[in-house]
């Protein structure tokens, strides 16, 4: 039984595959996995998946702009108000 790929690697593959194609994305993911394995072997640590919302929390302004752009592309007018 194959383990399911982590969310981080899956999202990284999709981002690279859109720009550069599936073959280059595959090699980039293999490289990322080798680096993670090397760090686990040299430091004696266990890999911890940062989670599905890693890129959203890393760049919240970029995620907000992407969501606005996607809604506008579907024909919606977007107005943002503070939650407070």
Biopython code that builds the backbone (N, CA, C, O; Angstrom):
import numpy as np
from Bio.PDB.StructureBuilder import StructureBuilder

atoms = [
    (1, "UNK", "N", (0.839, -1.179, 0.000)),
    (1, "UNK", "CA", (0.000, 0.000, 0.000)),
    (1, "UNK", "C", (0.883, 1.241, 0.000)),
    (1, "UNK", "O", (1.755, 1.387, 0.856)),
    (2, "UNK", "N", (0.652, 2.151, -0.979)),
    (2, "UNK", "CA", (1.459, 3.363, -1.083)),
    (2, "UNK", "C", (0.952, 4.438, -0.138)),
    (2, "UNK", "O", (-0.258, 4.648, -0.046)),
    (3, "UNK", "N", (1.845, 5.126, 0.570)),
    (3, "UNK", "CA", (1.390, 6.231, 1.407)),
    (3, "UNK", "C", (0.952, 7.410, 0.539)),
    (3, "UNK", "O", (1.495, 7.634, -0.543)),
    (4, "UNK", "N", (-0.019, 8.144, 1.019)),
    (4, "UNK", "CA", (-0.514, 9.300, 0.275)),
    (4, "UNK", "C", (0.508, 10.429, 0.346)),
    (4, "UNK", "O", (1.085, 10.667, 1.408)),
    (5, "UNK", "N", (0.748, 11.140, -0.782)),
    (5, "UNK", "CA", (1.712, 12.232, -0.741)),
    (5, "UNK", "C", (1.245, 13.344, 0.188)),
    (5, "UNK", "O", (0.048, 13.538, 0.398)),
    (6, "UNK", "N", (2.192, 14.053, 0.727)),
    (6, "UNK", "CA", (1.850, 15.123, 1.650)),
    (6, "UNK", "C", (1.194, 16.274, 0.907)),
    (6, "UNK", "O", (1.343, 16.422, -0.306)),
    (7, "UNK", "N", (0.474, 17.075, 1.653)),
    (7, "UNK", "CA", (-0.204, 18.225, 1.058)),
    (7, "UNK", "C", (0.801, 19.195, 0.452)),
    (7, "UNK", "O", (0.577, 19.725, -0.636)),
    (8, "UNK", "N", (1.896, 19.426, 1.144)),
    (8, "UNK", "CA", (2.887, 20.380, 0.660)),
    (8, "UNK", "C", (3.463, 19.938, -0.683)),
    (8, "UNK", "O", (3.558, 20.743, -1.611)),
    (9, "UNK", "N", (3.840, 18.691, -0.793)),
    (9, "UNK", "CA", (4.423, 18.200, -2.042)),
    (9, "UNK", "C", (3.388, 18.177, -3.166)),
    (9, "UNK", "O", (3.713, 18.465, -4.318)),
    (10, "UNK", "N", (2.159, 17.840, -2.836)),
    (10, "UNK", "CA", (1.103, 17.814, -3.849)),
    (10, "UNK", "C", (0.861, 19.218, -4.408)),
    (10, "UNK", "O", (0.752, 19.404, -5.620)),
    (11, "UNK", "N", (0.779, 20.197, -3.513)),
    (11, "UNK", "CA", (0.537, 21.566, -3.968)),
    (11, "UNK", "C", (1.742, 22.108, -4.724)),
    (11, "UNK", "O", (1.584, 22.842, -5.699)),
    (12, "UNK", "N", (2.941, 21.752, -4.284)),
    (12, "UNK", "CA", (4.151, 22.191, -4.994)),
    (12, "UNK", "C", (4.190, 21.604, -6.399)),
    (12, "UNK", "O", (4.550, 22.294, -7.353)),
    (13, "UNK", "N", (3.818, 20.323, -6.529)),
    (13, "UNK", "CA", (3.799, 19.691, -7.842)),
    (13, "UNK", "C", (2.837, 20.426, -8.775)),
    (13, "UNK", "O", (3.184, 20.730, -9.916)),
    (14, "UNK", "N", (1.646, 20.706, -8.293)),
    (14, "UNK", "CA", (0.653, 21.376, -9.138)),
    (14, "UNK", "C", (1.120, 22.759, -9.571)),
    (14, "UNK", "O", (0.931, 23.143, -10.725)),
    (15, "UNK", "N", (1.727, 23.507, -8.660)),
    (15, "UNK", "CA", (2.207, 24.850, -9.002)),
    (15, "UNK", "C", (3.292, 24.777, -10.071)),
    (15, "UNK", "O", (3.269, 25.559, -11.022)),
    (16, "UNK", "N", (4.232, 23.861, -9.934)),
    (16, "UNK", "CA", (5.327, 23.753, -10.898)),
    (16, "UNK", "C", (4.827, 23.187, -12.217)),
    (16, "UNK", "O", (5.245, 23.639, -13.284)),
    (17, "UNK", "N", (3.927, 22.192, -12.156)),
    (17, "UNK", "CA", (3.427, 21.566, -13.373)),
    (17, "UNK", "C", (2.667, 22.563, -14.243)),
    (17, "UNK", "O", (2.715, 22.465, -15.470)),
    (18, "UNK", "N", (1.978, 23.507, -13.642)),
    (18, "UNK", "CA", (1.268, 24.518, -14.422)),
    (18, "UNK", "C", (2.238, 25.398, -15.206)),
    (18, "UNK", "O", (1.971, 25.773, -16.348)),
    (19, "UNK", "N", (3.357, 25.719, -14.582)),
    (19, "UNK", "CA", (4.322, 26.613, -15.225)),
    (19, "UNK", "C", (5.277, 25.887, -16.162)),
    (19, "UNK", "O", (5.563, 26.374, -17.255)),
    (20, "UNK", "N", (5.775, 24.721, -15.740)),
    (20, "UNK", "CA", (6.882, 24.092, -16.461)),
    (20, "UNK", "C", (6.596, 22.715, -17.027)),
    (20, "UNK", "O", (7.416, 22.168, -17.764)),
    (21, "UNK", "N", (5.446, 22.146, -16.693)),
    (21, "UNK", "CA", (5.102, 20.829, -17.215)),
    (21, "UNK", "C", (5.290, 19.731, -16.183)),
    (21, "UNK", "O", (5.990, 19.913, -15.186)),
    (22, "UNK", "N", (4.657, 18.589, -16.431)),
    (22, "UNK", "CA", (4.667, 17.522, -15.429)),
    (22, "UNK", "C", (6.022, 16.855, -15.224)),
    (22, "UNK", "O", (6.326, 16.435, -14.107)),
    (23, "UNK", "N", (6.852, 16.744, -16.271)),
    (23, "UNK", "CA", (8.152, 16.094, -16.107)),
    (23, "UNK", "C", (9.073, 16.896, -15.189)),
    (23, "UNK", "O", (9.701, 16.339, -14.289)),
    (24, "UNK", "N", (9.148, 18.199, -15.420)),
    (24, "UNK", "CA", (10.011, 19.038, -14.583)),
    (24, "UNK", "C", (9.472, 19.110, -13.156)),
    (24, "UNK", "O", (10.239, 19.167, -12.194)),
    (25, "UNK", "N", (8.147, 19.107, -13.029)),
    (25, "UNK", "CA", (7.551, 19.122, -11.695)),
    (25, "UNK", "C", (7.895, 17.837, -10.949)),
    (25, "UNK", "O", (8.174, 17.868, -9.751)),
    (26, "UNK", "N", (7.877, 16.719, -11.649)),
    (26, "UNK", "CA", (8.215, 15.441, -11.035)),
    (26, "UNK", "C", (9.656, 15.447, -10.523)),
    (26, "UNK", "O", (9.919, 14.990, -9.410)),
    (27, "UNK", "N", (10.571, 15.950, -11.310)),
    (27, "UNK", "CA", (11.977, 16.014, -10.895)),
    (27, "UNK", "C", (12.139, 16.959, -9.705)),
    (27, "UNK", "O", (12.910, 16.678, -8.788)),
    (28, "UNK", "N", (11.411, 18.081, -9.719)),
    (28, "UNK", "CA", (11.502, 19.036, -8.607)),
    (28, "UNK", "C", (10.988, 18.413, -7.311)),
    (28, "UNK", "O", (11.561, 18.637, -6.245)),
    (29, "UNK", "N", (9.924, 17.642, -7.397)),
    (29, "UNK", "CA", (9.380, 16.986, -6.207)),
    (29, "UNK", "C", (10.343, 15.918, -5.700)),
    (29, "UNK", "O", (10.531, 15.771, -4.493)),
    (30, "UNK", "N", (10.951, 15.173, -6.621)),
    (30, "UNK", "CA", (11.945, 14.178, -6.209)),
    (30, "UNK", "C", (13.112, 14.854, -5.502)),
    (30, "UNK", "O", (13.623, 14.335, -4.510)),
    (31, "UNK", "N", (13.529, 15.995, -6.001)),
    (31, "UNK", "CA", (14.618, 16.746, -5.374)),
    (31, "UNK", "C", (14.216, 17.192, -3.973)),
    (31, "UNK", "O", (15.008, 17.081, -3.037)),
    (32, "UNK", "N", (12.998, 17.694, -3.821)),
    (32, "UNK", "CA", (12.513, 18.119, -2.502)),
    (32, "UNK", "C", (12.475, 16.947, -1.532)),
    (32, "UNK", "O", (12.821, 17.089, -0.359)),
    (33, "UNK", "N", (12.049, 15.784, -2.032)),
    (33, "UNK", "CA", (11.988, 14.610, -1.173)),
    (33, "UNK", "C", (13.383, 14.158, -0.747)),
    (33, "UNK", "O", (13.585, 13.770, 0.404)),
    (34, "UNK", "N", (14.344, 14.205, -1.669)),
    (34, "UNK", "CA", (15.715, 13.826, -1.321)),
    (34, "UNK", "C", (16.307, 14.766, -0.271)),
    (34, "UNK", "O", (17.010, 14.326, 0.639)),
    (35, "UNK", "N", (16.021, 16.047, -0.401)),
    (35, "UNK", "CA", (16.513, 17.008, 0.590)),
    (35, "UNK", "C", (15.891, 16.727, 1.954)),
    (35, "UNK", "O", (16.583, 16.759, 2.972)),
    (36, "UNK", "N", (14.583, 16.451, 1.980)),
    (36, "UNK", "CA", (13.910, 16.142, 3.248)),
    (36, "UNK", "C", (14.495, 14.872, 3.864)),
    (36, "UNK", "O", (14.723, 14.816, 5.073)),
    (37, "UNK", "N", (14.739, 13.853, 3.038)),
    (37, "UNK", "CA", (15.318, 12.606, 3.532)),
    (37, "UNK", "C", (16.721, 12.843, 4.078)),
    (37, "UNK", "O", (17.089, 12.285, 5.111)),
    (38, "UNK", "N", (17.500, 13.667, 3.390)),
    (38, "UNK", "CA", (18.855, 13.965, 3.865)),
    (38, "UNK", "C", (18.801, 14.666, 5.224)),
    (38, "UNK", "O", (19.565, 14.327, 6.128)),
    (39, "UNK", "N", (17.896, 15.648, 5.371)),
    (39, "UNK", "CA", (17.771, 16.345, 6.658)),
    (39, "UNK", "C", (17.314, 15.401, 7.764)),
    (39, "UNK", "O", (17.790, 15.493, 8.895)),
    (40, "UNK", "N", (16.399, 14.500, 7.445)),
    (40, "UNK", "CA", (15.940, 13.547, 8.455)),
    (40, "UNK", "C", (17.077, 12.617, 8.864)),
    (40, "UNK", "O", (17.216, 12.279, 10.040)),
    (41, "UNK", "N", (17.895, 12.201, 7.886)),
    (41, "UNK", "CA", (18.998, 11.297, 8.202)),
    (41, "UNK", "C", (20.111, 11.958, 8.984)),
    (41, "UNK", "O", (20.668, 11.348, 9.897)),
    (42, "UNK", "N", (20.448, 13.194, 8.646)),
    (42, "UNK", "CA", (21.562, 13.855, 9.332)),
    (42, "UNK", "C", (21.161, 14.428, 10.685)),
    (42, "UNK", "O", (21.977, 14.463, 11.606)),
    (43, "UNK", "N", (19.917, 14.879, 10.816)),
    (43, "UNK", "CA", (19.477, 15.490, 12.072)),
    (43, "UNK", "C", (18.725, 14.522, 12.967)),
    (43, "UNK", "O", (18.499, 14.813, 14.142)),
    (44, "UNK", "N", (18.334, 13.377, 12.427)),
    (44, "UNK", "CA", (17.587, 12.413, 13.219)),
    (44, "UNK", "C", (16.170, 12.867, 13.537)),
    (44, "UNK", "O", (15.602, 12.462, 14.551)),
    (45, "UNK", "N", (15.600, 13.694, 12.687)),
    (45, "UNK", "CA", (14.253, 14.198, 12.921)),
    (45, "UNK", "C", (13.241, 13.450, 12.067)),
    (45, "UNK", "O", (13.608, 12.716, 11.150)),
    (46, "UNK", "N", (11.974, 13.641, 12.374)),
    (46, "UNK", "CA", (10.885, 13.056, 11.616)),
    (46, "UNK", "C", (10.234, 14.164, 10.801)),
    (46, "UNK", "O", (10.077, 15.287, 11.280)),
    (47, "UNK", "N", (9.852, 13.841, 9.557)),
    (47, "UNK", "CA", (9.215, 14.830, 8.696)),
    (47, "UNK", "C", (7.829, 15.162, 9.217)),
    (47, "UNK", "O", (7.039, 14.267, 9.516)),
    (48, "UNK", "N", (7.534, 16.457, 9.327)),
    (48, "UNK", "CA", (6.221, 16.913, 9.732)),
    (48, "UNK", "C", (5.629, 17.736, 8.605)),
    (48, "UNK", "O", (6.203, 18.744, 8.192)),
    (49, "UNK", "N", (4.485, 17.305, 8.112)),
    (49, "UNK", "CA", (3.804, 18.004, 7.029)),
    (49, "UNK", "C", (3.284, 19.340, 7.557)),
    (49, "UNK", "O", (2.584, 19.365, 8.569)),
    (50, "UNK", "N", (3.611, 20.454, 6.892)),
    (50, "UNK", "CA", (3.153, 21.757, 7.377)),
    (50, "UNK", "C", (1.650, 21.969, 7.252)),
    (50, "UNK", "O", (1.114, 22.896, 7.859)),
    (51, "UNK", "N", (0.958, 21.139, 6.485)),
    (51, "UNK", "CA", (-0.491, 21.235, 6.400)),
    (51, "UNK", "C", (-0.965, 21.843, 5.094)),
    (51, "UNK", "O", (-0.184, 22.398, 4.322)),
    (52, "UNK", "N", (-2.248, 21.726, 4.869)),
    (52, "UNK", "CA", (-2.838, 22.167, 3.611)),
    (52, "UNK", "C", (-2.853, 23.684, 3.467)),
    (52, "UNK", "O", (-2.841, 24.195, 2.347)),
    (53, "UNK", "N", (-2.880, 24.405, 4.571)),
    (53, "UNK", "CA", (-2.946, 25.866, 4.490)),
    (53, "UNK", "C", (-1.574, 26.527, 4.663)),
    (53, "UNK", "O", (-1.503, 27.702, 5.026)),
    (54, "UNK", "N", (-0.509, 25.810, 4.416)),
    (54, "UNK", "CA", (0.848, 26.340, 4.605)),
    (54, "UNK", "C", (1.102, 27.577, 3.761)),
    (54, "UNK", "O", (1.611, 28.576, 4.270)),
    (55, "UNK", "N", (0.755, 27.527, 2.471)),
    (55, "UNK", "CA", (1.036, 28.660, 1.594)),
    (55, "UNK", "C", (0.120, 29.840, 1.904)),
    (55, "UNK", "O", (0.510, 30.991, 1.710)),
    (56, "UNK", "N", (-1.084, 29.569, 2.379)),
    (56, "UNK", "CA", (-2.001, 30.640, 2.753)),
    (56, "UNK", "C", (-1.473, 31.391, 3.970)),
    (56, "UNK", "O", (-1.516, 32.620, 4.005)),
    (57, "UNK", "N", (-0.978, 30.668, 4.959)),
    (57, "UNK", "CA", (-0.447, 31.322, 6.147)),
    (57, "UNK", "C", (0.916, 31.957, 5.890)),
    (57, "UNK", "O", (1.296, 32.915, 6.564)),
    (58, "UNK", "N", (1.646, 31.426, 4.921)),
    (58, "UNK", "CA", (2.953, 31.980, 4.588)),
    (58, "UNK", "C", (2.826, 33.339, 3.906)),
    (58, "UNK", "O", (3.574, 34.267, 4.213)),
    (59, "UNK", "N", (1.872, 33.452, 2.977)),
    (59, "UNK", "CA", (1.648, 34.697, 2.238)),
    (59, "UNK", "C", (0.152, 35.027, 2.240)),
    (59, "UNK", "O", (-0.516, 34.802, 1.231)),
    (60, "UNK", "N", (-0.393, 35.552, 3.343)),
    (60, "UNK", "CA", (-1.838, 35.795, 3.409)),
    (60, "UNK", "C", (-2.317, 36.851, 2.422)),
    (60, "UNK", "O", (-3.419, 36.732, 1.887)),
    (61, "UNK", "N", (-1.517, 37.875, 2.169)),
    (61, "UNK", "CA", (-1.929, 38.923, 1.229)),
    (61, "UNK", "C", (-2.023, 38.363, -0.190)),
    (61, "UNK", "O", (-2.945, 38.705, -0.931)),
    (62, "UNK", "N", (-1.091, 37.520, -0.563)),
    (62, "UNK", "CA", (-1.112, 36.899, -1.882)),
    (62, "UNK", "C", (-2.337, 35.985, -2.033)),
    (62, "UNK", "O", (-2.964, 35.947, -3.092)),
    (63, "UNK", "N", (-2.669, 35.249, -0.961)),
    (63, "UNK", "CA", (-3.840, 34.366, -1.002)),
    (63, "UNK", "C", (-5.116, 35.186, -1.131)),
    (63, "UNK", "O", (-6.040, 34.795, -1.846)),
    (64, "UNK", "N", (-5.169, 36.324, -0.440)),
    (64, "UNK", "CA", (-6.348, 37.187, -0.529)),
    (64, "UNK", "C", (-6.505, 37.734, -1.938)),
    (64, "UNK", "O", (-7.609, 37.724, -2.481)),
    (65, "UNK", "N", (-5.422, 38.210, -2.540)),
    (65, "UNK", "CA", (-5.486, 38.753, -3.891)),
    (65, "UNK", "C", (-5.860, 37.675, -4.910)),
    (65, "UNK", "O", (-6.592, 37.945, -5.862)),
    (66, "UNK", "N", (-5.358, 36.457, -4.708)),
    (66, "UNK", "CA", (-5.691, 35.360, -5.613)),
    (66, "UNK", "C", (-7.181, 35.043, -5.537)),
    (66, "UNK", "O", (-7.823, 34.816, -6.563)),
    (67, "UNK", "N", (-7.735, 35.026, -4.315)),
    (67, "UNK", "CA", (-9.162, 34.737, -4.147)),
    (67, "UNK", "C", (-10.017, 35.829, -4.783)),
    (67, "UNK", "O", (-11.029, 35.534, -5.420)),
    (68, "UNK", "N", (-9.618, 37.080, -4.613)),
    (68, "UNK", "CA", (-10.350, 38.197, -5.223)),
    (68, "UNK", "C", (-10.310, 38.084, -6.738)),
    (68, "UNK", "O", (-11.332, 38.255, -7.404)),
    (69, "UNK", "N", (-9.139, 37.800, -7.283)),
    (69, "UNK", "CA", (-8.994, 37.683, -8.730)),
    (69, "UNK", "C", (-9.849, 36.541, -9.282)),
    (69, "UNK", "O", (-10.464, 36.676, -10.339)),
    (70, "UNK", "N", (-9.884, 35.422, -8.565)),
    (70, "UNK", "CA", (-10.691, 34.290, -9.023)),
    (70, "UNK", "C", (-12.176, 34.636, -9.027)),
    (70, "UNK", "O", (-12.889, 34.277, -9.964)),
    (71, "UNK", "N", (-12.651, 35.327, -7.994)),
    (71, "UNK", "CA", (-14.060, 35.720, -7.959)),
    (71, "UNK", "C", (-14.391, 36.710, -9.066)),
    (71, "UNK", "O", (-15.443, 36.612, -9.698)),
    (72, "UNK", "N", (-13.491, 37.665, -9.303)),
    (72, "UNK", "CA", (-13.731, 38.634, -10.369)),
    (72, "UNK", "C", (-13.717, 37.962, -11.736)),
    (72, "UNK", "O", (-14.451, 38.374, -12.634)),
    (73, "UNK", "N", (-12.892, 36.937, -11.902)),
    (73, "UNK", "CA", (-12.853, 36.208, -13.170)),
    (73, "UNK", "C", (-14.156, 35.449, -13.411)),
    (73, "UNK", "O", (-14.512, 35.183, -14.559)),
    (74, "UNK", "N", (-14.868, 35.101, -12.342)),
    (74, "UNK", "CA", (-16.152, 34.419, -12.477)),
    (74, "UNK", "C", (-17.305, 35.402, -12.630)),
    (74, "UNK", "O", (-18.456, 34.985, -12.765)),
    (75, "UNK", "N", (-17.012, 36.710, -12.610)),
    (75, "UNK", "CA", (-18.038, 37.706, -12.857)),
    (75, "UNK", "C", (-18.602, 38.366, -11.616)),
    (75, "UNK", "O", (-19.619, 39.053, -11.715)),
    (76, "UNK", "N", (-17.997, 38.192, -10.457)),
    (76, "UNK", "CA", (-18.467, 38.808, -9.233)),
    (76, "UNK", "C", (-17.764, 40.139, -8.996)),
    (76, "UNK", "O", (-16.606, 40.313, -9.374)),
    (77, "UNK", "N", (-18.476, 41.082, -8.366)),
    (77, "UNK", "CA", (-17.862, 42.311, -7.882)),
    (77, "UNK", "C", (-17.489, 42.082, -6.438)),
    (77, "UNK", "O", (-18.329, 41.664, -5.641)),
    (78, "UNK", "N", (-16.253, 42.344, -6.087)),
    (78, "UNK", "CA", (-15.750, 42.038, -4.751)),
    (78, "UNK", "C", (-15.516, 43.329, -3.988)),
    (78, "UNK", "O", (-14.805, 44.217, -4.460)),
    (79, "UNK", "N", (-16.117, 43.434, -2.800)),
    (79, "UNK", "CA", (-15.889, 44.532, -1.880)),
    (79, "UNK", "C", (-15.476, 43.939, -0.551)),
    (79, "UNK", "O", (-16.177, 43.076, -0.023)),
    (80, "UNK", "N", (-14.361, 44.377, 0.003)),
    (80, "UNK", "CA", (-13.873, 43.837, 1.258)),
    (80, "UNK", "C", (-14.181, 44.811, 2.395)),
    (80, "UNK", "O", (-13.975, 46.018, 2.271)),
    (81, "UNK", "N", (-14.674, 44.266, 3.496)),
    (81, "UNK", "CA", (-14.914, 45.028, 4.717)),
    (81, "UNK", "C", (-14.176, 44.357, 5.852)),
    (81, "UNK", "O", (-13.991, 43.140, 5.839)),
    (82, "UNK", "N", (-13.750, 45.138, 6.842)),
    (82, "UNK", "CA", (-13.097, 44.569, 8.013)),
    (82, "UNK", "C", (-14.080, 43.717, 8.791)),
    (82, "UNK", "O", (-15.272, 44.022, 8.848)),
    (83, "UNK", "N", (-13.577, 42.646, 9.391)),
    (83, "UNK", "CA", (-14.437, 41.731, 10.140)),
    (83, "UNK", "C", (-14.866, 42.306, 11.478)),
    (83, "UNK", "O", (-15.844, 41.836, 12.061)),
    (84, "UNK", "N", (-14.161, 43.309, 11.979)),
    (84, "UNK", "CA", (-14.500, 43.843, 13.307)),
    (84, "UNK", "C", (-15.650, 44.775, 13.308)),
    (84, "UNK", "O", (-16.029, 45.287, 14.362)),
]
sb = StructureBuilder()
sb.init_structure("model")
sb.init_model(0)
sb.init_chain("A")
sb.init_seg("    ")
for serial, (resi, resn, name, xyz) in enumerate(atoms, 1):
    if name == "N":
        sb.init_residue(resn, " ", resi, " ")
    sb.init_atom(name, np.array(xyz, "f"), 0.0, 1.0, " ", f" {name:<3s}", serial, name[0])
structure = sb.get_structure()
